[in-house]
Amino acid sequence: MDGRNSSLFVNFVLKGLPCIDELRVPLFLFLSIIYTSTLMGNFLIIVVVKCTSSLHTPMYFFLSNLSFLDICLSSVTFPRLLGNVLSMKTISFNGCVSQLYFFHFLASAECFLYTVMAYDRYAAICRPLHYSRLMSWKVSVCLAFGSWLAGSLHSITHTVLTFHLPFCHSNEIAYFFCDIIPVLKLACADTTLNKTMILVNIASISLSCFMLIMISYIHIIAAILRIKTADGRRKAFSTCVSHVTVVALFYVPCVFTYMRPDSGSSIDMAAAVFYTLITPSLNPIIYSLRNKEVKEALKKVGGHRQFWPHLM
């Protein structure tokens, strides 16, 4: 259909999560608690890393980046979802464009950052004598910046491809935020190119990053098994457990969702809820519970009143 014969929507309507009216207030309170804990937990990780000199290493520099990404990513979806639960379902056309762009920008940057973090663990465990050269501060900053830049380029490609289409079927998005797949269902033009780009771009990037992470950990596991002492193997392995856990929580539902661009089932909705809302809240818990250095830093920071002036 020619775009000239289609209407240009000023606003979209987000249908949101399926919920009966009697549960709207409990759901709002539950989501508010998750959002607050996400902000506080990730902010605490950033502050602890900044104020603890023993954590001024590439590994924790990347962890701070991850926490900042999680704060931003959850802030792209949570506030709008909270309003949606209270029946404020309208989102402007420009607001929808912005939400889609920033969501994919932050999520893809996080995808690249997980890969960088795996390389950091590979360099630390498999190439310890060359670690300071392989992961200098200059290299670390460049890798982090590269993750953000690659995420931005990836996102702007899909945002432009999505919103250059005419929309005339409906203005109701059957989702809880503006994402590529549900927005494409409103288009009254051929979306074959868009769906192909989803498979080629999003899926290939996710799978490529995931494969690089797996290759890194194959080398890491081989190196750990060559360590003679059980205590040495346990210490080396403990530095990787947290990263492996958060990678699994992020990648599995993400790849499941975007590998099937024609799907739109409730299972896809559940997967999206998990990696957009739940995973960012779990990351600081996983890193603080499974990482001895972070736990010790939290105890020291929490026990010193002089810690708080450093935040100013």
Secondary structure, 3 states (H helix, E strand, C coil): CCHHHCCCCCEEEECCCCCCHHHHHHHHHHHHHHHHHHHHHHHHHHHHHHHCHHHCCHHHHHHHHHHHHHHHHHHHHHHHHHHHHCCCCEEEHHHHHHHHHHHHHHHHHHHHHHHHHHHHHHHHHHCHHHHHHHCCHHHHHHHHHHHHHHHHHHHHHHHHHHHCCCECCCCEECCCCCCHHHHHCCECCCCHHHHHHHHHHHHHHHHHHHHHHHHHHHHHHHHHHCCCCHHHHHHHHHHHHHHHHHHHHHHHHHHHHHCCCCCCCHHHHHHHHHHHHHHHHHHHHHHHHHCHHHHHHHHHHHCCHHHHHHHC
